[in-house]
Each structure stands twice: as C-alpha cells, then as structure tokens.
C-alpha cells in the first residue's frame, strides 16, 4: 500500500459510514428506490473526490515529507513534452536534472559528457551539489564505459562495488561511493556512452527502489537522444 493510499484510506470509511447514515436516517433502513438512486449519485461523486484528494495528498506528502510518491507515466509524459521543446544543451541538461531531482528527491545530481576531443574522459556540464573534485572520480581508470554499455541500465554504485570484477573496477566504484555517488545513469547512443547522469542519495535517506530504476531507464532513453541532438 502506497503512502497516498494509506492517507486516502479514511475516505473509504467516511463514504461507508455516510451510506449507513443515509440508509438508517433518510431511507428508514430499507433498500428503497431512493436508496438505490442515492448510490448512483454517491458513487461517481466518490470516484471524482477520491481522484482529486489523491492528487492533493500526493503533492502535500511530496512537498512536506519528501517521500518518493510519483506517477511514472505522468513523469515520463511531462519529461517528453519539456525535452522536445528545446535543442540547447544547457536547457536540455536543466530539464533532465530538474525531472530527476524533483521526482526522486535526489540531494545531488550532475550531468557529465564525454570530453571533446578526449572521448575517454567525462567533463561536467551541469552540477547541483556535487563539486568538481568529486566528479573527477568518474575518470578513475576502471573501464566504466565497458561496464555500463552492455547493460544500458542505471547502476547502483554500492551494488556494483560489491560485485565480482577486476580489483581495479571494484576500487573505482568504491571511490565513487566515497564521493557520495549513489546511482550512475548512462546515456547511450548506439555503441557508445556519451555521458552520464550522476545521482547522490535521496533526501529521505531511503534506497532507490526498483520503480525508481525503471523510471530512470526510461528517462535515459529519451535523454540520450535529446543530448546527442543538442550537441
């Protein structure tokens, strides 16, 4: 049960007891024609009210309690709409970081791209809370591109640091973890990693969920194309 469903649970009880009250005090405790007609009126009103209250509660909980409540489909739709309205790299980057930070409540985010002409190094394009020194850890020898490209999926740094692999790669991920990086979101175009979105921990201190990772994977597909076009 999600937070919004939990918060909205009292509404179910309110509607139930409203029906009981109407049945006992208005319709005499009998299933009259009036009782049936009242149900036809109450049901759609309840559905409309529940939808409105759920959206309101989601906004309130997100704003004041920093929980990871969001609608993935609505997030993807809004992101696609915003990202398609610009071709400037700085604006594209801002849309990507805004969407991720506002949706997942990451306390630090950054977007880095493969350098030009040195494609083997990542250079920061826009950072929020991460400093240049910490992002330089991404250029620690560790073959990050070779690791990220096959899966084409977001990488949880802590999990990657504990997986089997070369000592060099494990040490590289351990360095990222010490630098406050929680998730690497590769931006792939064809057979190359053109950049990454780097994410710190959530403001709630909670771990990133499976739903979060799935959302990031979807956003990365659109973001990669937008960044490549902007470049």
N, C-alpha and C positions, 0 to 999 in steps of 0.2 A: 504494500500500500504506500503510495507516494505521500509527500507532505501535504499537497493540495487536497488529496482525497481524505486524508485524516482531518484536515481543517474543515472540510465540507461535510464531514460525517454528521455533525449536529443538524444540518439542514434536513437530512433524511428523517431524523427523529421529529423535527418540527413539523414537516409535512405529514408524517404519520399521525401525530397527535392532533393536528388540525383536522384530518379526516375523521378521527374518532370523535372530536368535539362536535363537528358538524353533524355527524351521524346521530349522536346522542341528544344534542340540544336543538337542532334545527329539523331533522328528519325523524325524530322520535325513535331512533334506534332500529329503524326498519329500512330495508333496501327498497326505497320508493323510486319512482321515476325521477323525482328531484335529486335524489342521491346519485343516481347514475349520471344525470346531466351535469351535476356539480363535478363529478370525476372527470368528465370530458373537458371541463373548463380548467380544473386544477392541474391536470396532467401537463398540458402544454405550457402553462404558466410556470410550473415547477421546472420543466426542462430548460426554459428560457432563463429563469432565475439561477439555476444551477450552473449553466454555462457562464453567465455574467459574473457570478460570485467566484467561480473557479479561477477565471482570468484575473479578477481583482486580488484574490488571495495569493495567486502566483506572483504578481507584481510586488505585493507587500512583503511576502516572505523573501523574495529575491533581494529586495532593496534593503530590508532591515535585518534579516537573519543570515544572508549570504549563503543560502542553500542552493544546490545545483538543480533547480527546477527550471525546466525549459521545454519548449515544444520543438523537437528536432526538425520536423518538416517545416514549421514556420521559420525557424532559424535559417535553414537551407534556402527557402524561398526568398527571404529578405536579403540574404547574402548575395544570391544570384542577381537579384534586382539591382543592388547597390554596385556590385563589382562590374556589371555590364554598362554602367553609366560613365565610366572613366577609363582613360587609357594612359594617364600619367602615373609613373611608377610610385611617386610619393603618395598619391591618393589611393592607388590600389593597395599599397602596403598598409595605409591607415585603415582601410575597410577590413582587411584581413585581421589585423591586430585588434581593432575595435570589436569585431564579431567574436573572436576567441576570448578576449578578456572580459567582455560584458556577459557572455553566455556562460563561460566556465569559471568565472571569478578567479582567474589566474593573477597572482600578485605581481608577476613579472613576465613580460613577453618581449620577443625580439624577432626580427626577420633578417636573415643573413643570406647573401647570394654569392655564388662562385665569382671570384675576382676576375678582373679583365686587365691584363692578358693572362694572369696566372689563375687558371681554372682549378688548380689544386688547393686553393685557399679560399676560405669564406671571409667575406667582408661584410660588416654590419651595414644595413640600410636604414633601419629604424629600431630604436631600443626603448623600452619602458621598464625602468628599474634595474635592468642588467647594465653593468658597466663594461667598458671596452676590454678591460683586463680579463674578466670572466669569460667573455665571448671568445677571446683568443684561445681558450682551451679547446675550442672546436677544431683548431688547426694542429692539435697534438697528433703526431703520427699514430694512426690507428686504423687507417683504411675505412673511415666512416662511410664513404661512398660505396665501397664494396659490400659493406654490411647493410646499408639502408636500401640500396637499389633493388635487390631481389624480392624483398617482401613488399616494398612500396606502401608500407603501412606505418602509422605512428609507432614510435619506440618508447617504452617506459625505461628510463635510464637505469633505475635501480634494478629492474629485472635483467636488463642487458648486462649490467656489471657482474651479475652472478651467474650468467650462462657460460657454457663451455665455449672456449675460443682461445685465440692466441693470448699469451700474457700481455702483449703489447696492447691488444684491443681491450682487454679487461681493465688494464690500468688506465686506458684512455677514458673509458666510461666512468671509472671511479673518480677521475679528475673532474668530469662533468658534474657528477653528483655532488662533489665537494664545492663546486662553483654554484650550486643552487638550482641546477637544471633538473627538471622532472620528466619532461617529455620532449622528444625531437619529432617534428612533423616534416618529413622530407617533401620537397617539391620536385616532382619528377616530370621530365619531358622526354618522351621516347626512351632512349637508353642512357640517360644521364640525370644526375641530381643537380639541378640548377640552384638550389638553395634549401633553406630550412626555416621553419618557424620554431623557435625555442621557447619553452614554457617553464615557468617556475611552479612552485606549489600553489594549491588553491588557498584563497583567503580563509577558507573554513578549516584548513589543515587536513582535509579529507583526501583520500587517494582518488585518482582519476578512475572512473568507472568504465565498464565495458561500453555503456551507452555513450560516454564521452569520447572514447576512442573511435567508435563507429562514426560519430558525428565528425570528428576531426578528419578521418579518412575521406569522407565525402567532400568536406570543405577543401581538402588538399587538392583534389582533382580539378576543381574549378579555379582555385587559387593559382595552381601551376600554369594553367593556360593564360590566365589574366596577367601574371607576372611576366611570362615569356613575351606576350604581345606588347606589354608596356616597355619592355627592354628593347 
